[in-house]
Amino acid sequence: MSMIKKISTPITDEMVRDLKAGDQVSLSGVIYTARDAAHKLLTEAIKAGEELPVNFKNQVVYYAGPTPAKPGKVIGSCGPTTSGRMDTYSPMMMEEAGLKGMIGKGPRSKEVVDAMITNNVVYFAAIGGAAALIADSVKEADVVAFDELGPEAIRRLVVEDYPCIVAIDSEGNNLYELGVQQYKVSD
């Protein structure tokens, strides 16, 4: 059984280089939620030379739009959305905003993987079907930008032992490809 790597944000270049595709990770610290509507606004601000509402340097963005919290809870269901929806925006977020980690579900485009290699960035896959479990790891949740976007507003989450897996590491090793090759039947 593999060991779970415990890491805390912000993420350094050394931490990113130490993470390999397939590693199980327990993430603690601050992460930010942002989906496609927020990413569109962020990249438009970057192109216009405007200051971003959040400093993403060495930070992790989680592709999620949490549901409202039930009484006594910090946040509602907090499962990932399909990461490919952010592929248009992700290279700019890495190159211009200094993003070091992304959390979502599903494969990423070649352009995103190439930008990850160039900028030393890691992509984590959230545990599928575990939105309630993930929500339990959230200790604080506050809207920090684009409140008008409702569930797609950017939230600052403080997480403790958030479970995820390194899907694509900073060298481009891709669990979505490696996993298929591992079980491929030869003719």
N, C-alpha and C positions, 0 to 999 in steps of 0.2 A: 504494500500500500504506500502511495506517495505521501510525502510530507506536505503539509499546508504551509505556504509561505505567508507570514504575517508582514504586511507593509502598512505604513501610515503616510498620508498626504501631508505636505506637498511631495511630489515624486521627483527624485533626482535622476540625472542621467545614469548614474551607477545603478540605481534601483531598477531602472528600465532595462539596462543591459543584462542584469542578473535574472530577469524573468524570461522563461522559455515556453514556447507553445506546449500546452498540456498541463502546465503548472496549476495547481489549485492554490487560490489566494484568499486570504482573509484580509479585507481592506478596512482600515479605520481612519477617521479624520474627516475633513471636509471634501465633499464632491458636489458638483452642480448639475441639476437637471436642465436639459435643453433639447427640444425636438426641432423639427424642420422649420416651423414658423419663426422660432427664436433664432435659429442658425441663419435664416435669410436676413433677419434684421441685423444680426451681428456682422455678417460679411458685408452687408451694405454700409455699415458704419466704418468698417475697416477700409473699404474702397474709397469712402468719402474723407478719410483721414481723421475721423472722430474718435474720441476716447470711448472704449467699451465700458458698459456699466459694471462689469466684473473683470478682475484681473485673472486671466486664465493661465498665466505663466506657471509652468510646473504643476498644473492642476489636472483633475480628471472630470470629464463630462459624462453624465449618465443620460442616455437617450430614453427618457421616461416622462410621462405626464401623469403624475399621481392623482388618485381620486381624493375627494375631501376626507378628512379624518373623521372617524366615528368618535363619539364622546369617550374621553379618557385616553385617546390615542394621539400620537404625534402626526401621523400621516395615514392616508387610506392605502388601498392597494397600490403597489409601486413596482409593477413589472416593466420590463424593457420593451421598447418598440423596435421595429426593424431598422437596423443601422444603415442599410443601403439608401434610405431616404435622406441621409445626411452626407452621402458621398460627394455631392456637388460642392458642399461647403467645407468638408473636413480638411482638405489640404491647406486651405487658407487659414483655418483655425490653428493648425500646427505651425505653419510657416510664419504667420504674422502675429498670432496671439500667444504662441508659446505653449499650446496645449501638449501635455505629455501622456495622457491616458484617455481612453474612450471605453464606455461600457454599453453594450447593447445586445442584439441577437442577430444572427445571420452573417453571411459572408460580406466582404468588402470588395470594392472595385480595385483593379490593378493600379489606378491612379492614387487611391488612398494608401494601398500597401507601399507603393513607391515613395510616397510622401512620409510614411511612417519610418521607412529605412533611412531616408535622408535626414529626418528630424529626430531620430531616436525616440519613437513613440510606441506604446503598447496598446493593444486592443483586447479588452476583456469581454468574455461572453457571460452574461448573467445566467443564472440557473433557470432554465425554462420551466414554466408552470409553478414557480415558487414566489409569486408576487406577495403573498401574505407573509412568508418567511422573510423575504427581503425587507418588507415594511417593519418587521420586528427589529431589524438591525439599525433602523433610523431613530436616532435619539433626539434630533432637533430638525425642524424644517421651517424655512422662512422664504417668502417670495422676495427676491432681490432685484428683479428687473422684468419689465414687460408684463406687469400685472394684468393688463388688458387682454392678454392671450389666455387667461383662465388656466386650465390644466397645463397648457404649454408655456406658461410663464417660467422664467428661470428661477429655480429654487436653490438655496444653499442648504444642503443636508449635512448634518453631522452623523456619520455612521460608525458603528462599532461592529467589527467582525462581519462585514458585508461579504457574503460568499460569491466568488466568481472564479472563472477559469481563463488562463491566458489563451485566447483563440489565435491571435497573430502576434508574434514577438517582433522586436525591433530589427531583426535580421530578415524578416519576411517569412519565417517559418509559419505555416498556416494550418491550423488544426482541421479546418474544413476540407483541406486537400489531403493532409497526412492521414486523417481518419479514413477517408475513402480508399486511399492506396493500401492501407493496412489490411482491409477486408476484401480487396478486389480478388476475384477468382481468375486465375490465369487459364488460358485456353489450352 
